[in-house]
């Protein structure tokens, strides 16, 4: 097991570093300090190593072309309807960077688009990142200190998130990796098993209506493994939140995805109540001679529910001096 670090680029006067974690099973994970983005993840397959995430080889493409490839999205990931919310009787306005009227992933200068400070932990084969988001940044209340620790053990990458704040404020941070376990240009014929009994209904502009509906009999039912195609073989688009079972054990994975040739299987564990499933519906990336189009990757964003600030019956995303934010996600690809 080894941890190494090198200069990867610069952003707004800050050096961007790349940290490489290597495990005893030969897995290699490259993480950059800009947005704590998992830039590459290579897994041994048949005598060689396969890259299983979408990303760029050089830094310059990230600020201009990346649709959150591998980064941490926040302060509040996903959508906030109307780009405003209320906490303790005070209304806060946030950037309207989605559809011109809603907030997405904390705005255009969210956690996934700033440089964090990274520190290696060779004893645990880990990297610990920290970032302080000041009071009023992007309109959010409170000074929030974030930490994100990635630990690689064998074929499993563990993410531990923690945040403290001096004022009550919404927090919802997600890993936003785009996976492709196979060798093709799309991920439609992977087999997906997402163990969720319900989903949050979407209304206009992909904003939750507040209704929580059963997946049974809908295209959101992945309790048995299946590809992302309808009965006629046509692709099905996904960009919505699954409601995970309450009372489940962390030891039980909530997602199992297998490559078309059965060469690799991904398993995801989380302590969050929701899982955003996105299959690159909106992707149209052309940079570094690479093209990442529609259905080029899939995201499994373990999260609190989108727009929870406007739906009191959703699990609360409001944290404060008496309530720290904690979040664990493990992903294994073997």
C-alpha positions in Angstrom: 0.0 0.0 0.0 1.3 3.4 -0.9 0.3 7.0 -1.0 2.0 9.6 -3.2 1.4 13.2 -4.2 2.4 15.4 -7.1 1.5 18.8 -8.6 -1.3 18.5 -11.1 -2.1 22.1 -12.0 -3.2 25.5 -10.6 -6.6 27.2 -10.0 -7.1 30.8 -9.1 -3.6 31.1 -7.7 -3.9 27.8 -5.7 -1.8 24.7 -6.5 -3.8 21.6 -7.4 -2.3 18.4 -6.2 -3.0 14.8 -7.2 -2.9 12.1 -4.6 -2.4 8.5 -5.7 -3.6 5.6 -3.5 -2.4 2.1 -4.4 -3.7 -1.0 -2.6 -2.2 -4.4 -2.0 -4.6 -5.8 -4.7 -3.2 -3.5 -7.4 -6.0 -1.0 -7.4 -4.9 2.6 -8.1 -7.0 5.7 -7.3 -6.0 9.2 -8.3 -7.7 12.1 -6.4 -7.1 15.7 -7.1 -7.5 18.5 -4.5 -9.7 20.6 -6.9 -13.2 19.5 -5.7 -11.7 16.3 -4.2 -12.4 14.7 -7.6 -11.6 11.1 -8.1 -9.8 11.6 -11.4 -9.1 8.0 -12.2 -9.7 4.6 -10.7 -7.9 1.6 -12.2 -8.8 -2.0 -11.3 -6.9 -5.2 -12.4 -8.8 -7.1 -15.0 -7.4 -10.1 -16.9 -3.7 -9.2 -16.6 -4.2 -5.4 -17.2 -5.8 -2.5 -15.5 -9.1 -0.9 -16.5 -10.1 2.6 -15.8 -13.7 2.5 -14.3 -14.5 6.3 -14.0 -14.8 9.1 -16.4 -12.2 11.9 -16.1 -9.5 14.0 -17.8 -5.8 13.4 -18.0 -4.9 17.1 -17.5 -6.2 19.7 -15.0 -7.1 22.4 -17.5 -10.2 20.5 -18.7 -11.8 20.3 -15.3 -12.8 23.9 -14.6 -14.1 24.4 -18.2 -15.5 21.0 -19.2 -16.2 18.8 -16.2 -19.9 18.0 -15.3 -18.8 17.2 -11.7 -16.6 14.3 -12.8 -15.6 12.5 -9.6 -16.0 15.5 -7.4 -17.7 16.2 -4.1 -20.9 18.2 -4.7 -22.1 20.7 -2.1 -22.6 22.6 0.3 -26.0 21.3 -0.7 -25.8 18.7 -3.5 -28.7 18.2 -6.0 -31.4 20.9 -6.4 -32.8 23.7 -4.2 -36.1 24.9 -5.8 -36.3 28.6 -6.5 -32.7 29.1 -5.4 -33.9 30.1 -1.9 -34.8 28.6 1.4 -35.6 29.6 5.0 -33.9 28.7 8.2 -35.2 29.9 11.6 -37.4 32.6 9.9 -34.6 34.0 7.7 -34.7 33.6 3.9 -31.5 32.9 2.1 -30.9 33.3 -1.6 -28.5 31.0 -3.5 -27.2 30.9 -7.0 -29.7 30.1 -9.7 -27.4 28.0 -11.8 -29.9 25.4 -12.9 -32.6 26.2 -15.4 -32.0 29.9 -14.5 -34.1 29.6 -11.4 -32.9 26.8 -9.1 -29.6 26.0 -7.3 -27.7 22.8 -8.3 -24.8 21.4 -6.3 -24.3 24.5 -4.2 -23.9 26.8 -7.2 -21.1 27.4 -9.7 -18.6 27.8 -7.0 -19.7 24.9 -4.8 -17.4 22.4 -3.0 -16.7 20.5 -6.2 -15.1 23.6 -7.8 -12.7 24.9 -5.1 -9.3 23.7 -4.1 -9.2 21.7 -0.8 -6.1 21.1 1.4 -4.9 17.5 1.2 -2.8 15.6 3.7 -1.6 12.0 3.3 -2.0 9.3 5.9 0.4 6.5 4.9 -0.4 4.4 7.9 -4.1 4.0 6.7 -3.5 4.4 3.0 -5.6 7.4 3.0 -5.9 11.1 2.1 -7.7 13.7 4.3 -9.0 16.8 2.7 -10.2 19.9 4.5 -12.0 23.1 3.4 -13.5 26.0 5.3 -16.6 27.5 3.6 -17.1 31.0 5.0 -20.3 32.6 6.2 -22.4 33.8 3.3 -20.5 31.9 0.6 -22.9 31.3 -2.3 -25.6 32.7 0.0 -25.5 30.0 2.6 -25.5 30.8 6.3 -22.7 29.7 8.7 -19.0 29.1 8.5 -18.7 25.4 7.8 -15.5 23.3 8.1 -15.6 20.2 5.9 -13.4 17.2 6.0 -13.3 14.4 3.5 -11.2 11.3 3.9 -10.7 8.7 1.2 -9.2 5.3 2.4 -8.3 2.5 0.0 -8.2 -1.0 1.3 -8.0 -3.8 -1.3 -10.6 -3.1 -3.9 -12.7 -0.9 -1.6 -12.6 2.9 -1.5 -14.1 4.4 1.6 -15.3 8.0 1.9 -15.8 9.6 5.3 -17.4 13.1 5.3 -17.7 15.4 8.3 -18.7 19.0 8.8 -19.1 21.4 11.7 -20.9 24.7 11.5 -21.4 27.7 13.8 -24.9 28.4 12.5 -27.9 26.3 11.5 -27.5 25.6 7.8 -28.4 22.9 5.2 -25.6 20.5 4.3 -25.8 17.6 1.8 -22.5 16.4 0.2 -22.3 13.6 -2.4 -19.6 11.8 -4.3 -20.3 12.4 -8.0 -18.3 9.7 -9.7 -19.3 8.7 -13.2 -18.7 5.0 -13.6 -18.3 2.7 -16.7 -17.2 -0.8 -15.6 -17.0 -2.1 -19.2 -15.1 -1.3 -22.4 -17.9 0.2 -24.4 -18.9 3.8 -24.9 -22.2 3.6 -22.9 -23.4 1.9 -19.8 -26.9 0.8 -20.9 -26.2 -2.9 -20.8 -24.6 -3.0 -17.4 -26.9 -4.9 -15.0 -28.2 -2.7 -12.2 -29.6 -3.8 -8.8 -30.6 -0.8 -6.7 -32.3 -2.0 -3.5 -34.9 0.7 -2.8 -38.6 0.3 -2.1 -39.6 3.9 -3.2 -38.6 7.0 -5.0 -39.2 10.7 -4.7 -41.6 11.9 -7.5 -40.3 14.5 -9.8 -42.2 17.5 -11.0 -41.2 20.5 -13.2 -37.5 21.0 -13.7 -36.6 17.7 -11.9 -37.7 19.2 -8.6 -39.4 16.7 -6.1 -43.1 17.2 -5.7 -42.8 15.9 -2.1 -44.6 12.6 -2.9 -42.8 9.4 -2.0 -44.0 6.6 -4.3 -43.4 2.9 -4.5 -41.1 1.7 -7.2 -43.2 -1.4 -7.9 -44.5 -1.4 -11.5 -42.4 1.6 -12.5 -39.1 2.1 -14.4 -37.6 2.9 -11.0 -37.8 -0.7 -9.8 -34.3 -2.2 -9.8 -34.8 -4.7 -7.0 -34.0 -7.4 -9.6 -30.9 -6.8 -11.8 -31.7 -5.4 -15.2 -30.2 -3.1 -17.9 -31.3 0.4 -18.7 -33.6 -0.5 -21.5 -37.3 -0.9 -22.0 -39.0 -4.1 -23.3 -38.2 -2.9 -26.9 -34.6 -2.4 -26.2 -34.8 1.4 -26.2 -32.7 3.4 -23.7 -34.3 4.7 -20.5 -33.1 8.0 -19.0 -32.6 8.4 -15.3 -32.0 11.4 -13.1 -33.8 11.0 -9.8 -33.7 10.0 -6.2 -34.4 6.5 -4.8 -35.6 6.2 -1.3 -33.6 3.5 0.5 -35.0 1.2 3.1 -35.0 2.5 6.7 -33.6 0.3 9.4 -31.2 -1.5 7.0 -27.7 -2.5 8.1 -24.7 -0.6 6.7 -23.1 -4.0 6.0 -25.8 -4.6 3.3 -25.0 -3.0 0.0 -27.7 -0.8 -1.5 -26.4 -1.0 -5.1 -24.8 -3.8 -7.1 -23.8 -3.1 -10.7 -22.2 -5.6 -13.0 -20.3 -5.0 -16.3 -21.8 -6.5 -19.5 -19.1 -9.1 -19.7 -19.3 -10.0 -16.0 -15.6 -8.9 -15.6 -16.3 -6.4 -12.8 -18.9 -5.8 -10.2 -19.5 -2.6 -8.2 -21.0 -2.6 -4.7 -22.0 0.5 -2.8 -22.7 0.9 0.9 -24.0 4.1 2.5 -25.6 5.5 5.7 -27.6 8.1 3.7 -31.4 7.8 3.2 -31.3 8.4 -0.6 -29.5 7.5 -3.8 -29.5 9.7 -6.8 -29.3 7.5 -9.9 -28.2 9.4 -13.0 -27.1 7.8 -16.4 -25.5 10.8 -18.1 -28.8 12.0 -19.6 -27.4 15.5 -20.1 -23.7 14.7 -20.9 -22.2 16.2 -24.0 -18.5 16.6 -23.2 -15.7 16.9 -25.8 -12.3 17.7 -24.3 -8.8 16.4 -24.6 -9.9 14.4 -27.6 -12.3 12.5 -25.5 -16.1 12.4 -26.0 -18.4 11.6 -23.1 -22.0 11.7 -24.5 -25.4 10.6 -23.4 -25.3 7.4 -21.3 -21.5 7.5 -21.1 -21.4 6.9 -17.4 -23.7 6.2 -14.4 -23.7 8.0 -11.0 -24.8 6.6 -7.7 -24.9 9.7 -5.5 -25.7 8.6 -2.0 -27.4 11.5 -0.4 -30.1 13.2 1.6 -33.3 13.9 -0.4 -33.2 16.7 -3.0 -34.8 19.9 -2.1 -35.3 18.7 1.5 -35.3 22.3 2.7 -38.8 22.7 1.2 -40.3 19.4 2.4 -40.5 19.1 6.2 -41.4 15.4 6.0 -38.1 14.5 4.2 -35.2 13.7 6.5 -33.8 17.0 7.7 -30.6 18.4 6.1 -30.3 21.3 8.6 -27.2 21.0 10.8 -25.9 23.4 13.5 -23.5 23.8 16.4 -25.3 21.0 18.2 -25.5 18.7 15.2 -22.5 17.8 13.1 -22.8 16.4 9.6 -21.4 12.9 9.2 -21.6 10.7 6.1 -20.0 7.4 5.1 -19.9 5.8 1.7 -17.9 2.6 0.6 -17.5 1.5 -3.0 -15.9 -1.8 -4.0 -15.1 -2.7 -7.6 -13.8 -6.2 -8.1 
